[in-house]
Structure formats: C-alpha cells, structure tokens
Amino acid sequence: MNVDELRSEYTRGELRREDLKSDPVQQFALWFEEACRTGMVDPNAMSLATASATARPSLRTVLLKGYDARGFVFFTNLESRKAREIGENPQVSLLFPWLILERQVIVYGGAEKISTAETLAYFVKRPVGSQLAAWASQQSGVISSRKVLEMKWEEMKRKFADGKVPLPSFWGGYRVKPSEIEFWQGRPSRLHDRFCYRLQSDGSWLIEQLAP
C-alpha cells in the first residue's frame, strides 16, 4: 500500500466566525455533545502531550472525565511518567481527534492537581475492577510479565474483599486550565476552517481565524 496515496476530501461541514460561541468552553460543549451523538467509541478520548524539564516530549491517550469554565479534568497515577513530567513542566496540550466529524479541538494550558475531595468523588464511581487496578498498577514502572500485574490485581481483590476500595494516596486528578483552544473543521481542498481562542489578561477571550 502506498501511504502517500491515502487521502480523504473533507465535506461534512464548515465553521464560520458568526457561528462561534463567545466562550470556548461553550463551543467545546456544543461540539462534544455532537461527537457523543455520533456513537463513536470514546468521544472523551484525548491525546495528552507533556514535556520533561529537558523539553523531551511524550504523548498518550487519556479520558476526559469532566470539564467546565475552570478547565478539563483527567485522572492518573500520580507517580506515572505523565505526572512526573507535569511536575517538572505543567504546560501541556490536549487533542480531541473527532475524525468522524472531520473535526479537531486542541487545548493548550497549565495542568494542576485537583483536590482530594474531587478525586474521591470520581474514584467511588469507577467500577470495582478499575479501582483495584489503580492499586495494582505501578504505572510506567517496568514489570517482568503481565502475570505479575494480574497477580497484583488478584492480591488487591483479596485485600479489599470485605469492604470498599479506598482511594490510593498515589492516584489523583489534574485540571488543564486553558490559555488557548483551537477548533478545526476539515474543508475541501485542504482549505480548513481554524479558529483559535486566546485568553486575555482581563479574562476575556480573543478569537482569531488561522490559515489552514
């Protein structure tokens, strides 16, 4: 297969300045709801880019678990690679690749830990298996085999068999506070629509159209 011959013509929609909400979180909510209605798998999946103190980048997919005017929330092991890098450099980027709608949303901003109370409120909603996995996995650490991981999970299952699974001290959430949010809509002939909201010092948002 010739990879350079793979291409699609984007014809599903357009994005005009007059259609945009004045607030980017409201615009995100509109697009997110539309993405959910498509029936796509994990519309809340987002790529999270971080960088170490030496500017070495890394990228992975995580799940959005909440958003509002304060920012975008995800959860993770606080000893993971992503958490270590956020500790060194809190500036991150999020990407929502809603390709079925020929859309992307990119968020730039600073990540900060959320409160233990907020983390606990989410943790208790997780399936028990996922709660146990939070205890069993030393995320980003080297393991000799999958069997080791499964044995640790079974150990946690036995340990907490008689009661609720407590919140691990090493597990928590981050909120990405946006300074820029870009909305991208694919258009024919690669003349895509791109609009970027930039946070101003007075708390308002400047909207600029970008060349594709």
N, C-alpha and C positions, 0 to 999 in steps of 0.2 A: 504493500500500500504506500502511495506517495503522500506523505503527511502534508506537503505543501499544496496539495490539491483539495484538501478538506476545507470547505468554507460554506457559510450559510448567508443568505440575504435576510436582513432583519426588517420585518414588515409589520410586526404586531401592533405598534403604536408610536406615539410621539409624546414629547414632553415640552410644553410651551411655558414661557415665563408667566403668563397670565393664569395658568392652571396651578401654579405652585402655592402651597400654604406659606404664610409669612414665617412660621416656625418650623424648623427642620424635623423636630420630633413628631409634630403633627403630620408632616409629609411622610415620614417614615411609617407612622401608624397606618396611614392610608395604603401605602404600598405593601406593608407587611400583611395586612388583612387580605389584600388581593392575592398575595402569594399563598396564604393559608387556604384560600378558597380553590386554588388550582388542584389541590390534592397531592402536590409534590411531597416527596419524602423530606422530613425535617426542614421545613421552611425557616426554622430558627437556627439552622446551622450557619456558622460564620467562621471565616478564617481569621485567626488572631496572629498578628505579626508582632514580635518583640525583638529587642536587641540587647546584647550584653553591654557592659561598661566599655568594652573594647570595640563596640559597634558591629559585632558579629551577629547577623540576623538569624532568626528562626521563625518557623511558621507551622501552624497546626490548626485543625478544625475543632471548635468547641461549640457548645449550645448556648444561645441566648436564653436566659431564664427570667428576664424582667427588663423593662425599660420605662422611663418617664422623663420628665424635664431635667432630672439630675444626671441621667446617663444610662448606659447599657450594662447589664449585670450578667456575669458568668461565675461558675464555681469550679474549684480545683483543689488539688493537694497543695498546701502552702509550702511544701518542700520540693515541688516539681521544678523542672527546668524553667517553665514559663514564669513561675512565681519568683524564682531566684533572679531571673532577668528583669522582671518588673521591679524588684527591689533595687537593682543596680541602675535601671533606667526606666522610669514609669511611663515614658512616651510610647504609645502603642498605636496600632491600626487594626481596624476590623473591616472585613469584606463580606457582604451578603451577595452570593452569586445566584441570583434568581434567573437562571438561563432560560427556563421555560417561558418566562415573560420577556426575555431579551432585556433584562434589567440587572443593574448592579447598584449597590449602595456601599460607599466607603466612608468609614468614620475614623477621624484622627483625634487623639486626645490623650489625657493622662489617666492612668489606672490607679485606683486607690482601694484599699481593703474596706469592705463594708463591715458593719457591726456584727458582733457575735449573735445578737438577737435576730438580725435579719437572716443570718446564715442558718440559725437553728429553725426559724420559721420555714425555710425551704427544705432543710435536711429531713424534717419529720414527714414531709410529703413524698419523699423518694420511696420507691419500692424497697422492701427489706433487703433484697439481693444487692441493690445498689448501695444501700447503707453499709452492708457488710463489705462490699468491695472497697469502699473508702478506707476501711480499717485494714484490709488485706493487702492493698497495693502500695508499695513504696514507689510512688510514681516517678518515672525517669531513672530509677535505680536499675542496675544490672541484675538479672536473675539467671540462674543456670538452666531453667526449663519452665514451660508452662505448668508442669506438675507441681512445682514449688508454689506457684501462685494459687493454684486450685487447693492445695493442702492448707495454705494460709487462710483461704476463704472458708474452708470447712472448719478450721480451728476457731475462727471468729463466729461462725454459725453455732458451734457448741458453746462458746463462751457467753454468748448473749441469748441463749435458747430460752431462758426463763424470764426475760423482760425486754424492754425496749432497747433498741440500739442507740447508745449515746453519741453525741456529736464528737468526733475526734478533734483534739486540740490542734492538729496539723491540717485541718481541712476548713476551707472558707471561701468567701466570695470576693470578687472585685467589681468595682463600678468604673466604667470608662466614661469620663466626663468629656464630652466632645468640644473641640475647638473648631473643627471643620467637619462638614458632612457633605459628600458629593453624591448626587443622583445621576445615574447614567441610563439612558434609554437607547437601545440599538435602533438604527435607522438604515434605510437602503443606501448602497454605495459607500458604506462606512462613514456617512455624514451624521454621526450620532449626536444626540442631544445630551449635553452635560451641564449641570448647574451645581455650583458649589456655594454652600452657606458658610460664612466665616464669622466667628463670634467676635464682636467688637468690645472695646473696653467698657462701654456703658451697658453691656449685657444684651444689646440688640444683635440681630443677625444681618450681615450684608450678603446679598445674593448676587453672584456673578455667573455669567454664562462662559463656559470654556470651549475652546476649539476641540474637536474630536481627535 
